[in-house]
Structure formats: structure tokens, C-alpha cells
Amino acid sequence: MLLKPHSRIKVIEGAKNNLPDAEALKGAVAIQELAEGLTADDLLLVLISGGGSALLPAPIPPILLEEKEKLTKLLASRGAAIQELNIVRKTLSVLKGGGLAQLAHPARVVSLILSDVIGDPLDIIASGPTAPSSHSVQDCLQILTKYNLLHSLPKSVEMVLSSSPTKPTAPENYSHVSNIILGSNRLALEEARRQAEGLGYAALVLSAAVQGEVGRVATLYCQGHPAPAPQASTVPDSSSHTRVLR
């Protein structure tokens, strides 16, 4: 960004190679402090896209950033899907899983979202800083068990997980939040189809739910085999306002 001298806009770059780092943590701390100082007269405008999980790292103390990053890398190396990665991330985060929205209360919160997750689950895109989490600590534990990591966790992670409530608690109020999906895979496919038809082509969207390694998926389509189906994910049923702009 090219800012004018004395601009009120502050730019903090971080998360090189889509991994949380010290600069991303610095940005997350600044965002947390800003949110905590808001009042009912304020409006918090949040712009969310893919990569948001790495750009907004705020591990629950005493978890260190390096410990959380190592755990995320281990999950990814063992084949964890983005849904599973972000369920673990938000369970161990101050700002994810709706934490940012709750810190900003009673200010009005408007989130403009570019989705990079199939199905557009608000609490999975960038680990859902402004959306209530539809997952519990038990979901996190199941994922860690699935990838054989439950018994090799850092002591800090064990402490946070053991102190987290295992039973559902009263839902928090998200009536001050509006989550608006500006762009997604489905919307992009629909627009591409309309543009192609406008040029005289007969266009068909094969699927908006394909995921996997692109070379393998393309080969399967060319051979006439069905592509891999996405893993199941839950879209939160919440009191927050959600809209899709076309």
C-alpha cells in the first residue's frame, strides 16, 4: 500500500509463506487492543480472506506461537483438511472462533468475507474471527487423536485443552455482527458460467464441491471418474446476520 504521510492507516505485514510469524503476532495484538477499546458508538469493519488464520495468530496463554505453528505443520503434514486445521486453530486462539467479535462488543461489527473453503462455513473461513464456533474442544481432541498427536502435545496445549469446557455453554450474543460473503468458489463458478453463455457457449458447472490435489482431480475428471468429495463440515446456526452478495 502507498500511504500518504501521517496516514491513520497502519500496515503490518506478516505470515510469510502463509505461516504465522512474529510480525503476524504483532498485528494480531494490535487488532486485539483496538477491538477491546471499542464502544457502542463504534463500527469495526473486518476484511477476511484465505490466509486469515496465519495472519491473525493469538494463541491462548501459555501457548507460544512456535508451539502452535509446529502443531499446525504436523497436522498438515499428516493430511489434515483445512476444516480440521482451523478447528484446532480456533480452539487454541483468543481471536478465532468468534473471539474478535466478542472482544469488540458492544461495537457493531461488519465482516466482508472472501471464502476459500467449500460450503462457505463462516466459522472455518480464516478460523472464523467474527463467527460463533460450531465446534467444541471435543472436536479438537478427536482430530488430534485421528492424526496420532494427542499424546505428543506441548504441555501448554494440554493445559489449555484440559481447562476448556467440555460441555456446551450458553451461546454468546452475536446480534451486533453482520457477516457478508462477497466472493466464493460457487459465486465465481456461477459468474463464469453466465459469462460463457453470454459468449454463446453451452456451459455447465460440474461441481462447486471439488477438493484435492489439482493434478489428480483433473485426471479423474478427464477419465470420467467422480472427483473426491469434500469432508463434512458444519455451518454454524447462530444469531449473527449472514448474507451472500451476488
N, C-alpha and C positions, 0 to 999 in steps of 0.2 A: 504493500500500500504506500502511496505517495501522500504524505500528510503535510498540511500547511504548518508553518511554525506555530508553536503554542497550541496545537490542536488538543481538544479534550479526548480524542480517540487514542487509546493506548493499545499498541500491538505487542503481543508476546508470542514469539514463535517457539514451537516445541514439537515433541513427538516425532523426531526424525525417524524415517523408515517405519512409521506407524507404530512406534513403541514409546510408552511413557518414559519421560526423562525429567531431569531437574528443571528444565525450562517449562515443560508442561505442568509440573507440580507448582511452580511459581505462579503460572497463570491460573491454575485451579484455586490456589489460596487467595489470589486477588479477587476472583469471582465469588468465592465463598464470603469474603469480607464485605464485598459490595452487597450481596444478597441479604446478609444479616443486618445491614444498616437501612434497609428499605422500610417505608411506611405505607399506610393505606392510600396515600396520595401519589404513590409512585407506580410506574409501569416498567416491568422488566421484560425486555424483548430478547428472546433467545433464538439463535440461529443454530440448527442442529443438522449435521450430515454424517455420512460414513467417516469413520476415523475419530468420532467424538469421544469414544471410550478412552483412546490413548491420549487425547488432548485434555481430558478433564480428570486426571488421577488425583484422588484424595482418599488414600487408604485410612480405614478406621484405626486409630491408635490402639495398640502399639505397633501395628503392621508397618513395615518400612516399604518404600516404593520399590526397592530392589527385590524384596521378598515377593511382592505381588506380581511384579514383572516376570520373575522366574517361574512362578506358578502358572501364569498365563502362557508362557512359552512352552512349558511342559504339557499343558493341556492341548495346545495347538499341534505340537509335535506328535501327539498320540491320536490325532484325528478328530478332536472335538469340533463340533459345528459352531458357527457364530452364535447361535442361540444359547448353547451350553457355555461358551466362553463368557458371554455377557451376563448370564445368570450368576456365575461365580463372581464376576467383577462387581456387580451391583450389590451382592451380599456383603462384600468386604469394603464397600465405599461409603463415604459420607455424603457425596453429592449425587451419585447414581441411584436408580430405583426410586425416583421422586424426591430425593434429598434436597436438590436445589430448589424445587418448587416450595417445599415445606419451609426452608430457611428464608425464602422471600416473603412468605405470608406476613402481613395481610396485603402486600402489594399485588396488583394484578399482574399475571404472568401470561405472555403470549409467545408460543413457540412455533416457529416456522421450520418445517422439517423436510429434509430430502432423505427418503428412505433407501437404504441399501440392503434391506432384509426382506425376504419373500414373505408376503402376507401383511407387511407393514405393522407388526406388533409394536405399539408405542413404547412399551417398557423394555424392548430389546434393541431398538434403534439407538445407537450410541449409549446403550445400557440405561436409557430412559431417565435422564435427569429431571424431567418435568412430568413424568407419568408414574402413577402408582404401580408398584410392582405386583405382578400376579403370581410371584413365586415366593417360596419360603426357604428358610435355612435348610429344611429337609431336602428340597430340590437340589440345593448346592451340594449337600452331603452325598446324595445319590450320584451326582455327576463325578465327584471326586472318587467315589467308590468304583464307579464304572471304569474309570481310567487308572485304577490302582494307585491312587495318590493319597488316600485318606490317612494312611499310617506313615507318611513321609512329609507331613506338613511342618512348616516352621512353627515354633511354639507360639508366636504372636497370632498366627492364623487360627491355631487351635483354641487360643484364649477367646478370640472374637466369636468364633463359631459356637463355642460352649456357652458363652454368655448371651447369645442371641435367643429370643423367644422361639420355642419350637412349635407352640400352638398359635393359631391365628389370633391376632389382636384386633381391636376395634379399628375399622378403616379410617384413615385420615381424610380430612376435608380437602378436596381439590376443586371446589367450586370457583376458586379465583384463577383457575388455569384454563387456557384455551390452547389445545394442540392442533395445529393445522398442517396437513401433509401437502406440500407444494409439488413434490415430484416423487415418482416411484417407478419401479420396473413396469408395473401394469399400465400406469399412465403414459409412459414412454412408448410402450408397445401399441397402445390404442392410437396415439398420435401418429406413429409411424405407419400404421395401417391406413388411417384416414388420408395421410399424405400420398401413399402409394395408390390408393383408389382414385384420388384426385388426378393422378397422372395416367389413369386408365388401366392400371394393373388390377388383377383379381388377387386380393391379399387375404391371407388367413393367419391369425395368431395361433401358433401351435400350442403354446403354453406360456403362462406367466409364473409358473412354479417350478422351473428347472434350476437345479443346482448341481455343482460338481466341477471336476477339472474339465476345462473347456475342450481340450483335445479329445478326451474320452466321450464327453457328451455329444460333440459334433459327430464323432464316428458312429455312435449309437443311432443318432437321427438319420444319418446317411444310409445306414444299414436297415432302417425301418424298425428298430427296436425302441421300446419306450425308454425315455430318459429317466434318470434317478429321481425319485420323488423327494420332496423336502421333508426334513424331520418335523414332527409335530411341534407346534408352538402355540401358546395360549395368548390370545389378545385380551388385555385386561378389561373387565367390566367395571367401569368406575364412574364417578360423578363428574370427572373432568370433561370439558367440551372438546369434541374431536370432529374435525371437518376435513374433507378432501377437496382441494381446489382443482378444477379441470382447466 
